Amino acid sequence: MKSGIQPSLINDPFGDPGLLAQLPLQKQALLFDLGDLSALSNGTLLKVSHVFISHTHIDHFIGFDRLLRTLFGREKTLTIFGPENIIQNVQGKLAGFTWNLVEQYSESLTIEVVEVRESGLLKGTFRAIEKFQLRDEKKESCADGQIVDNPVFSVQAAILEHRVPCLGFALQEKPRININKNKLQSMQAEPGPWLNKLKQSVAGNAAESTLITVPFIAAGNFRTKNISVSQLKSDLVEVVPGQKIGYVVDTVFNDRNRKKIVELVKSADVFFCESPFLADEEERGQARCHLTSRQAGTLAKEAGVKQLQVFHFSSRHKDRREQFYNEAQEAFQGDAAVTMTAAVTAAKNISARL
């Protein structure tokens, strides 16, 4: 069965940080940070509907121009979330170009920008047809850090510390409701709009006694029957739990951040966590407001995530790639990781001797 979300790092762990989350069933994509986007095709970028910016240091925001260039001239709405001042940052980017020919385009790009603040959300809109002038600024509340909630996925944000506010994100896929086609065929029911009604009823927790009219064709005869949601759910529906993806970059390891991160990525299927520094560089990490490999593993262990993927390694350590992974995994999995690392090393030594 096709996965609902396919997350992958955009670049090598030593390159600019960024995560691509593809939703193939919706032909949609999400981006977390806009660093170097040269590894992504225009076709992939055209699927992007939402962008989540941790902060606007150059290695997290330089790709804005590439994305804008790809989407400009298309009838599309792009929503960008970021920390306080992201509206001003986007406005500055857009102001760097001349837009005197926009009226020649029949389709117009709209960019909605949302600032995530301690006090709530601040939203503003830029439309190509209006030469990207800032319009419609408004404030909205934000409960429990949830900044997106739609039928397919939700996103929660936490404001972390990196000398400037830096957002961490958790992407939660909604449970997928599938119809077992073999069972549908065996009961001789005809596909139709009623299946969408069934899915909506299950997703909306409708009363199990709710009746749905199901069409049947048998031996050339057409008939309908009212069947309860409870029975149809039991006979036809398969509910696939959604994935949870955590993304945290550029933040300092302290009690305040630690608590926020653990709560944000708790029980994630995959946790993408920065690790610019090695375990013995804690002082350097503290001074630069970044995490070490061991600290990333510790956060993953405390949050009870299923898989940890560290990245955003310092280019000073290009010859120590495996050390980043090993230190993070040892802190994440404890003795099991140490045993596994030793076993892999032993296997490599044996292979070398052979």
Secondary structure, DSSP 8 states (H G I E B T S, - for coil): ---S-EEEESS-TTS---EEEEEGGGTEEEEE--S--TTS-HHHHTTEEEEE-S--SHHHHTTHHHHHHHHTTSSEEEEEEEETTHHHHHHHHHHTS--TTGGG-SS-EEEEEEEEETTEEEEEEEEGGGTT-EEEEEEE--GGGEEEE-SSEEEEEEEEESSSEEEEEEEEE--EEEE-HHHHHHTTB--SHHHHHHHHHHHTT--TT-EEEEEEEETTEEEEEEEEHHHHHHHHEEEE---EEEEE-S---SHHHHHHHHHHHTT-SEEEEE--B-GGGHHHHHHHT--BHHHHHHHHHHHT-S-EEEE---GGGTT-HHHHHHHHHHHHHTHHHHHHHHHHHHHHHHHHH-
